[in-house]
Amino acid sequence: MINDDPYLWLEDIESEAALAWVAERNAETDAALASGAGFAPLKERLLEVLDAPDRIPYAARHGEFLYNFWRDAGHARGVWRRTTLEQYRTDAPRWEMLLDVDALAAAEGTKWIWAGARVRHPDCGRALVSLSRDGGDAVVVREFDLGTRTFVEDGFQVPEAKTRIGWIDADTVFVGTDFGPGSLTESGYPRTVRRWRRGTALEEADPVFEGEARDVAAGGWHDSTPGFERDFVYRSMDFHHSEMYLLTRESSLIRIDVPDDADAYAHREHLIVSLKSDWLGYRAGSMLAFGFDAFLAGDRTPEVLFTPDARTALAGHTWTRHHLILETMHDVSTRIEVLTPSPTPGTGWARAPLADVPALSAVSVVDTDPDVSDEFFLDVSGFLQPSTLYRGRVGGETEIIKQAPARFDAAGLGVEQFFAISQDGTKVPYFVIGPRDVSPGPGPALLYGYGGFEVSLTPFYGAVTGRAWLERGGTYVIANIRGGGEYGPGWHRAALGADRVRAFEDFAAVATDLVARNITTPAMLGAAGGSNGGLLMGAMVTRYPELFGAIVAQVPLLDMLRFHELLAGASWIAEYGDPDDRADRVHLHALSPYHRLAADQAYPPLLLTTSTRDDRVHPGHARKAAARLRELGHRVLLHENTGGGHAGAGDNEQSAHNNALMHTFLWSHLARSAPPAPR
């Protein structure tokens, strides 16, 4: 039974006893991993990458300015700043500093972490700035004047909560926050949407919508597109199902009657619907465009913007003023094109390529200005290809506006894609980044995976992995297992609930295939994953321990019988199942790594990392697993950062430290000989 758990006391996050126990575990981990001669130089080289002044300062346009948030050696917590396009084009732009988070934290004696800002449109004169205390998901919100670069005295301010807030007009916002008992869902997110007017108390904000207690969250937003100003509210019944409503001027609700598992939104005259299940004769994974007003009047005749096939899925899309930029994945490599609606509704959309993308690479739209122009910023990168940032205008010329230098020595390295055959015969793609010449035989390899919540693992340039792993001669592998979105909604649904084992089997199949290809051996193969990927790592420890020489589970989910009782865990019931449902409880007990731990099983060495300030995945998951493994006599290390939230790190120094711990741990167990000093 749940109540028989002898380590429930470790769920008391900040109790004196629990923190004392954590301090002992941290000391053990530091002694084992951080005291060696190679640790400090490795950490220094990783911090050098994270703080590098010649990184690309990715920016978002709001009006005439490009806004950027930046951390470096002199600004550990970061600065929010802006510049003009003319300056941004230069190698050393002049930035106007808006908010120095380090200075704010020092002045207020609070470890503030930047959590984003919502700039008011179309005037762009004010912003709603969110600040997290030491990295948690809960934030405080303060109104900020972009002209005076100061917080607005007596402006919109919301105390710490998992708040959702957005502008309606200069003096009104939609807000969902903790208004007291009954105002939050069981997952800890806002249950109500309220209209809050300037000059009134937060508690006096007018309710306009309310979800159910068992929903994940409710929210509202204002569409400020000139000529198409509209208000919408929604309720997310679970992680994958929601309802959206048009909120009329009379405060009545008109349901946007699409499937509750579809992603839908209005853009100008269009209603865009991305399907997760079949509808109106169109396949799951398709993307449809309706006339918004016609749809509300009952017309269900769409324009088909994208239709998936067995190897191609929708990856994303972004609007410019007159066009839609469509990103798709073909065997997890990105393709990109421009769609243009005909001036006459219902007469089709023109298609044209936007950019050529190298094989085994990724492209992403960084920013557009959809109310004003057809400008776009496009980032192209690959596993061994540093990012190049392009600026262009649809139908016009494209320029390279920024280019990142190489951060690690890629000489002799190559990238290949292979397919493993899972237990049920499914072909599972994976990327291998490592030495081109494998003639000397197998070597240390690190296998990374996630496998949940439709998250796709696409190619990227990982400078930290490059310095900490590839330069040492290691091979890095990314597994595109089921549960992700690499092949559309079906790839995700295949690993839901009791079928989560499919993701585990896929990852094990990739591990087995790496050995069969003589890339590595079980003794030299490590695995790493975080959050839901931490659950995956727990499954590897308890189900496939013979396949790995060492495993790292970061901010992991491990107790599948109590996850719904801890912090935001109830929001993931749609992904895993409900422990309070007798039928689901059977498979959740079988899936739960914490409950599969046994004394008579040989496990690979394990490093667990978490954060005291993680208010999404409770640190009790990692703490309890470490305690149980210690009791059973197994090798385990735990590192719990006191801050950092679910990211595990609140600044670059913490991130460098965590990465140095992980790679030192893995290399010490997997390398055939002592690791060379970092170059």
C-alpha positions as CSV (number, residue, x, y, z in Angstrom):
1,M,0.0,0.0,0.0
2,I,1.1,3.6,-0.5
3,N,1.0,4.4,3.2
4,D,3.5,1.6,3.8
5,D,6.2,3.7,2.0
6,P,8.9,4.2,4.7
7,Y,10.3,7.2,2.8
8,L,7.3,9.4,2.7
9,W,9.1,11.8,5.0
10,L,11.4,12.7,2.1
11,E,8.4,14.2,0.3
12,D,8.4,17.0,2.9
13,I,10.4,19.2,0.6
14,E,12.0,21.7,3.1
15,S,11.7,19.8,6.4
16,E,14.9,19.9,8.5
17,A,15.3,16.1,8.4
18,A,14.8,15.9,4.7
19,L,17.2,18.7,3.9
20,A,19.8,17.3,6.3
21,W,19.6,13.9,4.5
22,V,19.9,15.7,1.1
23,A,23.0,17.6,2.3
24,E,24.6,14.2,3.2
25,R,23.9,12.8,-0.3
26,N,25.2,16.0,-2.0
27,A,28.4,15.7,0.0
28,E,28.8,12.1,-1.1
29,T,28.3,13.0,-4.7
30,D,30.7,15.9,-4.6
31,A,33.3,13.7,-3.0
32,A,32.9,11.1,-5.6
33,L,32.6,13.3,-8.7
34,A,33.7,16.9,-8.0
35,S,37.0,16.3,-6.1
36,G,39.0,14.8,-9.0
37,A,41.6,16.7,-10.9
38,G,39.6,16.8,-14.1
39,F,36.3,18.1,-12.7
40,A,37.2,21.8,-12.4
41,P,38.7,22.1,-15.8
42,L,35.7,20.4,-17.4
43,K,33.3,22.6,-15.6
44,E,35.3,25.7,-16.6
45,R,35.2,24.7,-20.3
46,L,31.4,24.1,-20.1
47,L,30.8,27.4,-18.4
48,E,33.0,29.1,-21.1
49,V,30.5,27.8,-23.7
50,L,27.4,28.8,-21.8
51,D,28.8,32.3,-21.1
52,A,30.4,32.9,-24.5
53,P,30.0,36.5,-25.6
54,D,29.7,35.6,-29.2
55,R,26.6,33.4,-28.8
56,I,23.7,34.4,-31.1
57,P,21.5,36.8,-29.1
58,Y,18.1,35.4,-30.4
59,A,15.5,38.2,-30.3
60,A,11.8,38.8,-30.7
61,R,10.3,41.8,-32.4
62,H,7.8,44.0,-30.6
63,G,7.2,47.2,-32.7
64,E,10.4,48.9,-33.8
65,F,12.7,47.0,-31.3
66,L,14.2,43.5,-31.1
67,Y,14.1,42.2,-27.5
68,N,16.5,39.7,-26.0
69,F,17.2,38.1,-22.6
70,W,20.9,37.5,-22.0
71,R,23.1,35.8,-19.4
72,D,26.9,35.8,-19.3
73,A,29.8,35.9,-16.9
74,G,28.9,39.4,-15.8
75,H,25.2,38.8,-15.6
76,A,24.6,35.5,-14.0
77,R,20.8,36.1,-13.6
78,G,20.6,38.0,-16.8
79,V,19.5,41.2,-18.4
80,W,16.4,42.0,-20.5
81,R,17.4,44.4,-23.3
82,R,16.5,45.6,-26.7
83,T,18.0,47.1,-29.9
84,T,17.1,48.2,-33.4
85,L,17.3,46.0,-36.5
86,E,20.1,48.3,-37.8
87,Q,22.1,47.7,-34.7
88,Y,21.2,44.0,-34.5
89,R,22.8,43.5,-38.0
90,T,26.2,44.6,-36.6
91,D,28.7,42.4,-34.9
92,A,28.5,44.4,-31.6
93,P,25.0,45.8,-31.3
94,R,24.3,48.6,-28.9
95,W,21.7,47.3,-26.5
96,E,19.3,49.4,-24.4
97,M,19.2,47.7,-21.0
98,L,15.6,47.4,-19.7
99,L,15.9,45.2,-16.5
100,D,19.0,43.9,-14.7
101,V,17.8,40.8,-12.9
102,D,21.0,40.5,-10.9
103,A,20.7,44.0,-9.6
104,L,17.0,43.4,-8.8
105,A,17.8,40.2,-6.9
106,A,20.5,42.0,-4.9
107,A,18.3,45.0,-4.1
108,E,15.4,42.8,-2.9
109,G,17.3,40.0,-1.4
110,T,15.5,37.4,-3.5
111,K,17.0,34.9,-5.9
112,W,14.9,36.1,-8.9
113,I,15.1,34.1,-12.1
114,W,13.7,35.6,-15.3
115,A,10.5,33.9,-16.4
116,G,9.5,36.0,-19.4
117,A,7.5,39.0,-20.3
118,R,4.3,39.8,-22.2
119,V,4.6,43.0,-24.2
120,R,1.4,44.9,-24.8
121,H,0.3,45.1,-28.4
122,P,0.0,47.0,-30.6
123,D,1.5,50.0,-28.8
124,C,4.4,48.0,-27.1
125,G,4.6,50.5,-24.3
126,R,4.2,48.3,-21.3
127,A,5.0,44.6,-20.4
128,L,3.9,42.1,-17.8
129,V,7.2,40.7,-16.4
130,S,7.2,37.3,-14.7
131,L,9.9,36.5,-12.1
132,S,10.5,33.2,-10.5
133,R,11.9,32.7,-7.0
134,D,14.9,30.5,-7.6
135,G,13.6,28.8,-10.7
136,G,10.2,27.4,-9.7
137,D,7.2,27.4,-12.0
138,A,5.3,29.8,-9.7
139,V,6.0,33.4,-10.5
140,V,5.3,37.0,-9.4
141,V,4.0,39.3,-12.1
142,R,4.8,43.1,-12.2
143,E,3.9,45.7,-14.8
144,F,6.9,47.3,-16.5
145,D,7.1,50.6,-18.4
146,L,9.3,50.1,-21.4
147,G,9.8,53.9,-21.8
148,T,11.0,54.7,-18.3
149,R,12.5,51.2,-17.9
150,T,10.9,50.9,-14.4
151,F,8.2,48.9,-12.8
152,V,4.9,50.7,-12.7
153,E,4.0,51.9,-9.2
154,D,0.5,50.7,-8.4
155,G,0.4,48.9,-11.8
156,F,-0.7,45.3,-12.3
157,Q,1.0,43.1,-9.7
158,V,0.3,39.5,-8.9
159,P,1.8,37.6,-5.9
160,E,3.6,34.3,-6.3
161,A,1.5,31.6,-8.0
162,K,1.3,29.6,-11.2
163,T,-0.3,32.6,-12.8
164,R,-1.6,33.0,-16.4
165,I,-2.0,36.7,-17.4
166,G,-2.3,38.6,-20.7
167,W,-3.2,42.0,-22.0
168,I,-6.7,42.9,-23.2
169,D,-6.0,46.6,-23.6
170,A,-4.0,49.4,-22.0
171,D,-6.0,49.1,-18.8
172,T,-7.4,45.6,-18.7
173,V,-5.9,42.1,-18.5
174,F,-7.1,38.5,-18.3
175,V,-5.8,36.8,-15.2
176,G,-5.9,33.4,-13.7
177,T,-4.1,32.9,-10.4
178,D,-4.5,31.7,-6.8
179,F,-7.6,33.6,-5.5
180,G,-7.9,31.3,-2.5
181,P,-9.8,28.0,-1.9
182,G,-11.5,26.6,-5.0
183,S,-9.6,28.9,-7.5
184,L,-7.0,26.3,-8.5
185,T,-7.3,22.9,-10.1
186,E,-6.1,19.7,-8.5
187,S,-3.0,20.2,-10.6
188,G,-2.3,23.5,-9.0
189,Y,-3.0,25.7,-12.0
190,P,-5.7,28.5,-12.4
191,R,-9.3,27.2,-12.5
192,T,-10.9,30.6,-13.2
193,V,-10.4,33.4,-15.8
194,R,-11.1,36.9,-14.6
195,R,-11.1,40.3,-16.3
196,W,-9.0,42.7,-14.2
197,R,-9.3,46.5,-14.7
198,R,-6.6,49.0,-13.8
199,G,-7.1,50.7,-10.4
200,T,-9.1,47.9,-8.9
201,A,-7.9,45.2,-6.4
202,L,-6.9,41.9,-7.8
203,E,-9.6,40.3,-5.6
204,E,-12.2,42.4,-7.4
205,A,-11.4,41.1,-10.9
206,D,-14.6,40.1,-12.7
207,P,-15.0,36.3,-13.3
208,V,-15.7,35.4,-16.9
209,F,-15.1,31.7,-17.0
210,E,-14.5,28.7,-14.7
211,G,-13.2,25.2,-15.3
212,E,-13.7,22.1,-13.2
213,A,-11.6,21.2,-10.2
214,R,-10.3,18.1,-12.0
215,D,-9.3,20.0,-15.1
216,V,-5.6,20.8,-15.6
217,A,-6.2,24.5,-16.1
218,A,-8.4,27.3,-17.5
219,G,-7.2,30.4,-19.3
220,G,-8.1,33.3,-21.5
221,W,-6.5,35.5,-24.1
222,H,-7.2,38.5,-26.2
223,D,-6.5,38.5,-30.0
224,S,-5.2,42.0,-30.7
225,T,-4.9,41.6,-34.4
226,P,-6.1,44.9,-35.9
227,G,-9.6,44.3,-37.4
228,F,-9.9,40.9,-35.8
229,E,-10.0,41.8,-32.1
230,R,-11.6,38.9,-30.2
231,D,-11.5,37.2,-26.8
232,F,-11.2,33.5,-26.1
233,V,-11.3,31.3,-23.1
234,Y,-10.5,27.6,-22.7
235,R,-10.4,24.7,-20.2
236,S,-7.9,21.9,-20.5
237,M,-9.7,18.9,-19.2
238,D,-6.4,17.0,-19.2
239,F,-3.0,17.3,-20.9
240,H,-4.4,16.3,-24.3
241,H,-8.0,17.4,-24.3
242,S,-9.4,20.9,-24.1
243,E,-12.4,23.1,-25.0
244,M,-12.2,26.6,-26.6
245,Y,-14.8,29.3,-26.5
246,L,-15.3,32.7,-28.2
247,L,-16.2,35.1,-25.4
248,T,-18.6,37.7,-26.9
249,R,-18.9,41.3,-25.9
250,E,-22.0,40.3,-23.9
251,S,-19.8,37.7,-22.1
252,S,-21.7,34.8,-23.5
253,L,-19.7,31.7,-24.7
254,I,-19.7,30.2,-28.2
255,R,-18.0,26.8,-28.3
256,I,-15.5,26.3,-31.1
257,D,-16.8,22.9,-32.1
258,V,-13.7,21.0,-32.9
259,P,-12.6,17.7,-31.5
260,D,-11.4,18.2,-27.9
261,D,-8.0,16.5,-28.7
262,A,-7.3,18.9,-31.6
263,D,-5.2,22.1,-31.5
264,A,-7.3,25.0,-32.7
265,Y,-7.0,28.8,-32.9
266,A,-8.3,31.8,-34.8
267,H,-5.9,33.8,-37.0
268,R,-7.5,36.8,-38.8
269,E,-10.3,35.3,-41.0
270,H,-9.1,31.7,-40.5
271,L,-9.7,28.9,-38.0
272,I,-6.7,26.6,-38.0
273,V,-7.2,23.1,-36.7
274,S,-4.4,20.5,-36.2
275,L,-5.9,17.0,-35.8
276,K,-4.9,14.4,-33.3
277,S,-7.6,12.0,-34.3
278,D,-9.6,11.5,-37.6
279,W,-12.3,14.0,-38.2
280,L,-14.6,14.9,-41.1
281,G,-12.8,12.3,-43.2
282,Y,-9.4,13.8,-42.6
283,R,-6.5,11.8,-41.0
284,A,-5.0,12.4,-37.6
285,G,-2.0,14.6,-38.0
286,S,-3.7,16.7,-40.7
287,M,-3.8,20.5,-40.6
288,L,-7.0,22.2,-41.8
289,A,-8.1,25.8,-42.4
290,F,-11.7,27.0,-42.2
291,G,-13.2,30.4,-42.6
292,F,-13.7,31.5,-38.9
293,D,-17.1,33.1,-39.4
294,A,-18.3,30.4,-41.8
295,F,-17.3,27.7,-39.3
296,L,-19.3,29.4,-36.5
297,A,-22.3,29.5,-39.0
298,G,-22.0,25.7,-39.5
299,D,-19.8,25.4,-42.6
300,R,-17.4,22.4,-42.2
301,T,-15.6,22.7,-45.5
302,P,-11.8,23.1,-44.9
303,E,-8.8,23.8,-47.0
304,V,-6.2,21.1,-46.3
305,L,-2.9,22.6,-45.4
306,F,-1.0,19.4,-44.5
307,T,-1.7,15.7,-44.8
308,P,0.7,13.3,-43.0
309,D,2.1,10.1,-44.4
310,A,3.9,7.2,-42.7
311,R,7.2,9.0,-42.6
312,T,6.2,12.7,-42.5
313,A,4.6,14.7,-39.7
314,L,3.8,18.3,-38.9
315,A,6.5,19.9,-36.8
316,G,5.2,23.5,-36.4
317,H,4.0,26.6,-38.2
318,T,4.2,30.4,-37.9
319,W,2.4,33.3,-39.5
320,T,3.7,36.3,-41.2
321,R,1.4,39.1,-42.3
322,H,0.3,37.4,-45.5
323,H,1.8,33.9,-45.3
324,L,2.0,30.7,-43.3
325,I,5.5,29.1,-42.8
326,L,5.0,25.4,-42.4
327,E,7.6,23.1,-40.8
328,T,7.4,19.3,-41.3
329,M,9.6,16.4,-40.4
330,H,10.5,13.6,-42.7
331,D,12.2,10.8,-40.7
332,V,12.9,13.5,-38.1
333,S,14.7,15.8,-40.5
334,T,13.0,19.2,-41.0
335,R,11.5,20.6,-44.2
336,I,10.1,24.1,-44.6
337,E,7.7,25.8,-47.0
338,V,5.5,28.8,-47.4
339,L,1.7,28.6,-47.8
340,T,-0.2,31.6,-49.1
341,P,-4.0,31.8,-48.9
342,S,-5.8,32.9,-52.1
343,P,-7.4,36.3,-51.9
344,T,-10.7,34.4,-52.7
345,P,-11.7,32.2,-49.8
346,G,-12.1,28.5,-50.6
347,T,-10.0,28.6,-53.8
348,G,-6.8,27.1,-52.4
349,W,-3.4,28.0,-50.9
350,A,-0.3,28.4,-53.0
351,R,2.9,26.6,-51.9
352,A,6.6,27.4,-52.3
353,P,9.8,26.3,-50.6
354,L,11.2,28.7,-48.1
355,A,14.7,27.4,-47.6
356,D,16.9,24.3,-48.3
357,V,17.7,22.4,-45.2
358,P,20.7,20.1,-45.1
359,A,20.1,16.4,-44.4
360,L,19.9,15.4,-40.7
361,S,19.5,19.0,-39.7
362,A,16.8,21.2,-38.1
363,V,15.3,24.5,-39.0
364,S,13.1,26.6,-36.7
365,V,11.3,29.9,-37.1
366,V,12.7,32.2,-34.4
367,D,10.4,35.1,-34.8
368,T,7.9,36.9,-37.2
369,D,5.8,40.0,-36.9
370,P,2.4,38.7,-38.1
371,D,0.4,41.9,-37.7
372,V,2.8,44.1,-39.7
373,S,5.1,42.4,-42.2
374,D,6.3,39.3,-43.9
375,E,9.7,39.4,-42.1
376,F,11.0,36.2,-40.6
377,F,14.0,35.1,-38.6
378,L,15.1,31.5,-39.3
379,D,17.6,29.3,-37.4
380,V,19.4,26.4,-39.1
381,S,21.6,24.0,-37.3
382,G,22.7,20.4,-37.1
383,F,24.5,18.1,-34.7
384,L,27.9,19.2,-36.0
385,Q,26.7,22.5,-37.6
386,P,26.6,25.6,-35.4
387,S,23.5,27.8,-35.7
388,T,23.1,30.2,-38.6
389,L,20.4,32.9,-38.1
390,Y,18.8,34.2,-41.3
391,R,16.6,37.2,-41.7
392,G,14.3,37.4,-44.7
393,R,11.0,38.5,-46.1
394,V,8.7,36.1,-47.8
395,G,9.1,36.7,-51.5
396,G,12.2,38.7,-51.0
397,E,15.9,38.2,-50.3
398,T,17.3,36.4,-47.3
399,E,20.4,37.4,-45.4
400,I,22.7,35.8,-42.9
401,I,22.3,38.0,-39.9
402,K,24.2,36.0,-37.2
403,Q,26.4,32.9,-37.3
404,A,27.7,31.0,-34.2
405,P,31.3,29.8,-34.2
406,A,32.1,26.2,-33.6
407,R,32.3,25.4,-29.9
408,F,34.0,22.0,-30.0
409,D,36.5,20.1,-32.2
410,A,34.4,18.1,-34.7
411,A,37.3,16.8,-36.7
412,G,36.8,13.2,-37.5
413,L,33.2,13.2,-36.3
414,G,30.2,12.3,-38.4
415,V,26.4,11.9,-38.1
416,E,24.3,8.9,-39.2
417,Q,20.7,7.8,-38.8
418,F,19.8,4.2,-38.1
419,F,16.6,2.3,-37.4
420,A,16.2,-0.3,-34.6
421,I,13.5,-2.9,-34.6
422,S,11.5,-2.8,-31.4
423,Q,9.9,-5.8,-29.8
424,D,6.6,-5.5,-31.7
425,G,8.4,-4.9,-35.0
426,T,8.2,-1.1,-35.1
427,K,11.1,0.7,-36.8
428,V,12.6,3.2,-34.4
429,P,14.9,5.9,-35.8
430,Y,17.9,7.1,-33.9
431,F,20.8,9.5,-34.6
432,V,24.5,8.6,-34.0
433,I,27.0,11.4,-33.6
434,G,30.5,10.2,-33.1
435,P,33.8,9.1,-34.8
436,R,33.5,8.4,-38.5
437,D,36.2,5.8,-38.2
438,V,34.9,2.9,-36.0
439,S,37.6,0.5,-37.1
440,P,39.2,0.4,-33.6
441,G,36.0,-1.1,-32.3
442,P,33.4,-0.1,-29.8
443,G,33.8,2.8,-27.5
444,P,31.9,4.8,-24.8
445,A,28.5,5.9,-25.9
446,L,25.7,7.9,-24.3
447,L,22.1,7.3,-25.3
448,Y,19.5,10.0,-24.7
449,G,15.7,9.7,-24.9
450,Y,12.4,11.2,-23.7
451,G,9.4,9.4,-25.2
452,G,6.4,11.3,-24.0
453,F,4.0,14.2,-24.3
454,E,4.5,14.5,-28.1
455,V,7.9,15.9,-27.6
456,S,10.1,15.4,-30.7
457,L,13.9,15.1,-30.4
458,T,15.3,16.8,-33.6
459,P,18.9,17.6,-34.6
460,F,20.6,20.4,-32.7
461,Y,24.1,21.7,-32.1
462,G,25.0,20.7,-28.5
463,A,28.1,22.5,-27.5
464,V,28.1,21.2,-23.9
465,T,27.8,17.6,-25.1
466,G,30.4,18.3,-27.8
467,R,33.0,19.4,-25.2
468,A,32.1,17.1,-22.4
469,W,31.6,13.9,-24.4
470,L,32.4,14.0,-28.2
471,E,35.8,15.6,-27.9
472,R,36.8,12.8,-25.5
473,G,36.1,10.2,-28.1
474,G,32.6,9.3,-26.9
475,T,29.6,8.7,-29.2
476,Y,26.3,10.5,-28.6
477,V,23.0,8.9,-29.6
478,I,19.5,10.3,-29.6
479,A,16.6,7.8,-29.8
480,N,13.3,8.9,-31.3
481,I,11.1,6.5,-29.4
482,R,7.3,6.3,-29.3
483,G,5.6,8.7,-27.0
484,G,7.2,11.6,-28.8
485,G,5.8,13.4,-31.8
486,E,8.3,12.5,-34.5
487,Y,5.7,10.7,-36.6
488,G,2.6,12.5,-35.5
489,P,-0.2,11.8,-33.1
490,G,-0.1,8.0,-33.6
491,W,3.5,7.8,-32.5
492,H,2.5,9.5,-29.3
493,R,-0.7,7.5,-28.7
494,A,1.2,4.2,-29.1
495,A,2.9,4.8,-25.7
496,L,0.1,6.2,-23.6
497,G,-1.1,4.7,-20.4
498,A,-0.5,0.9,-20.1
499,D,1.3,1.1,-23.5
500,R,4.1,3.2,-22.0
501,V,6.1,0.0,-22.1
502,R,6.4,0.5,-25.9
503,A,8.6,3.5,-25.3
504,F,10.8,1.5,-22.9
505,E,11.0,-1.4,-25.5
506,D,12.0,1.1,-28.2
507,F,14.8,2.6,-26.1
508,A,16.1,-0.9,-25.2
509,A,15.9,-1.8,-28.9
510,V,18.1,1.1,-29.8
511,A,20.6,0.1,-27.1
512,T,20.7,-3.4,-28.4
513,D,21.2,-2.2,-32.0
514,L,24.1,0.0,-31.0
515,V,25.9,-3.1,-29.6
516,A,25.0,-5.1,-32.7
517,R,26.5,-2.5,-34.9
518,N,29.7,-2.6,-32.8
519,I,29.4,1.0,-31.9
520,T,29.6,0.2,-28.2
521,T,29.2,-2.6,-25.6
522,P,26.8,-2.8,-22.7
523,A,29.6,-2.0,-20.3
524,M,30.5,1.2,-22.2
525,L,26.9,2.3,-22.9
526,G,25.4,5.0,-20.7
527,A,21.9,6.4,-20.8
528,A,20.4,9.8,-19.7
529,G,17.0,11.5,-19.6
530,G,15.1,14.0,-17.6
531,S,11.6,14.5,-16.3
532,N,9.5,12.0,-18.3
533,G,12.8,10.9,-19.6
534,G,13.8,10.3,-16.0
535,L,10.9,7.8,-15.8
536,L,12.4,6.2,-18.9
537,M,15.8,6.0,-17.1
538,G,14.1,4.4,-14.1
539,A,12.6,1.8,-16.5
540,M,16.0,1.1,-18.0
541,V,17.5,0.6,-14.5
542,T,14.8,-1.8,-13.4
543,R,13.8,-3.6,-16.6
544,Y,17.0,-3.6,-18.8
545,P,19.9,-3.2,-16.3
546,E,22.1,-5.6,-18.4
547,L,22.1,-3.2,-21.3
548,F,23.9,-0.3,-19.6
549,G,27.1,0.5,-17.8
550,A,25.8,3.6,-16.1
551,I,22.6,5.7,-16.1
552,V,21.7,9.3,-15.2
553,A,18.1,10.3,-14.3
554,Q,17.5,14.1,-14.1
555,V,14.5,15.6,-12.3
556,P,12.9,12.2,-12.7
557,L,9.4,10.9,-12.3
558,L,9.7,7.5,-10.5
559,D,6.9,6.9,-8.1
560,M,4.0,6.1,-10.4
561,L,1.5,5.4,-7.6
562,R,1.8,8.9,-6.0
563,F,2.8,11.1,-8.8
564,H,-0.7,12.5,-9.0
565,E,-0.6,13.6,-5.3
566,L,2.7,15.6,-5.8
567,L,2.8,19.2,-7.1
568,A,1.7,19.3,-10.8
569,G,1.4,15.5,-11.1
570,A,-2.3,15.3,-11.5
571,S,-2.0,17.1,-14.9
572,W,-0.2,14.0,-16.3
573,I,-3.0,11.5,-15.6
574,A,-4.0,11.6,-19.3
575,E,-0.4,10.5,-20.2
576,Y,0.1,7.7,-17.7
577,G,-3.2,6.8,-16.1
578,D,-4.9,7.5,-12.8
579,P,-3.5,5.7,-9.7
580,D,-6.9,6.1,-8.0
581,D,-8.5,4.1,-10.7
582,R,-8.3,0.4,-9.9
583,A,-7.8,-0.6,-13.6
584,D,-5.0,2.0,-14.2
585,R,-3.4,1.2,-10.9
586,V,-2.4,-2.3,-12.1
587,H,-0.3,-1.0,-15.0
588,L,1.0,1.9,-13.1
589,H,2.3,-0.4,-10.4
590,A,4.0,-2.4,-13.1
591,L,5.5,0.8,-14.7
592,S,6.7,2.4,-11.5
593,P,10.5,2.1,-11.2
594,Y,10.3,3.0,-7.5
595,H,8.2,-0.1,-6.8
596,R,10.2,-2.4,-9.0
597,L,13.5,-1.9,-7.0
598,A,14.7,-5.2,-5.5
599,A,17.7,-6.4,-3.5
600,D,18.5,-9.4,-5.6
601,Q,18.9,-7.5,-8.9
602,A,22.1,-6.2,-10.2
603,Y,21.7,-2.5,-11.3
604,P,24.1,-0.3,-13.2
605,P,25.6,2.7,-11.3
606,L,23.0,5.4,-11.1
607,L,23.2,9.2,-10.7
608,L,19.9,11.0,-9.7
609,T,19.7,14.8,-10.0
610,T,16.8,17.0,-8.8
611,S,16.1,20.4,-7.4
612,T,14.6,21.5,-4.1
613,R,12.8,24.3,-6.0
614,D,11.3,22.0,-8.6
615,D,7.6,22.7,-8.2
616,R,6.6,20.6,-11.2
617,V,8.2,17.1,-10.7
618,H,8.5,16.7,-6.9
619,P,12.1,16.1,-5.7
620,G,10.7,13.3,-3.5
621,H,10.8,11.1,-6.6
622,A,14.6,11.2,-6.8
623,R,15.1,11.3,-3.0
624,K,12.9,8.3,-2.3
625,A,14.5,6.2,-5.1
626,A,18.0,7.0,-3.8
627,A,17.0,6.1,-0.2
628,R,15.4,2.8,-1.3
629,L,18.4,1.9,-3.5
630,R,20.8,2.6,-0.6
631,E,18.7,0.5,1.7
632,L,18.9,-2.4,-0.8
633,G,22.7,-2.1,-1.1
634,H,22.9,-0.7,-4.6
635,R,25.2,2.0,-6.0
636,V,23.5,5.3,-6.3
637,L,24.5,9.0,-6.1
638,L,22.1,11.9,-5.6
639,H,22.7,15.5,-6.4
640,E,19.9,18.0,-5.4
641,N,20.4,21.6,-6.4
642,T,18.8,23.9,-3.8
643,G,17.5,26.1,-6.6
644,G,16.9,25.9,-10.3
645,G,13.4,24.6,-10.6
646,H,12.5,21.9,-13.1
647,A,15.4,23.0,-15.3
648,G,17.7,21.9,-12.4
649,A,19.8,25.0,-12.7
650,G,19.0,28.7,-12.3
651,D,22.1,30.1,-14.0
652,N,25.0,29.1,-16.2
653,E,27.3,28.2,-13.3
654,Q,24.8,25.8,-11.9
655,S,24.2,24.3,-15.4
656,A,27.9,23.9,-16.0
657,H,28.3,22.2,-12.6
658,N,25.4,19.8,-13.2
659,N,26.7,18.9,-16.6
660,A,30.2,18.4,-15.3
661,L,28.8,16.0,-12.6
662,M,26.8,14.0,-15.2
663,H,29.6,13.6,-17.7
664,T,32.3,12.9,-15.1
665,F,30.0,10.2,-13.6
666,L,29.3,8.6,-17.0
667,W,32.9,8.8,-18.3
668,S,34.3,7.3,-15.1
669,H,32.1,4.2,-15.5
670,L,32.1,3.8,-19.3
671,A,35.5,4.7,-20.6
672,R,37.9,1.9,-21.3
673,S,40.7,3.9,-19.8
674,A,41.1,6.9,-17.6
675,P,39.6,10.0,-19.3
676,P,42.0,12.4,-20.9
677,A,42.2,15.9,-19.5
678,P,39.7,18.2,-21.3
679,R,41.2,20.0,-24.3
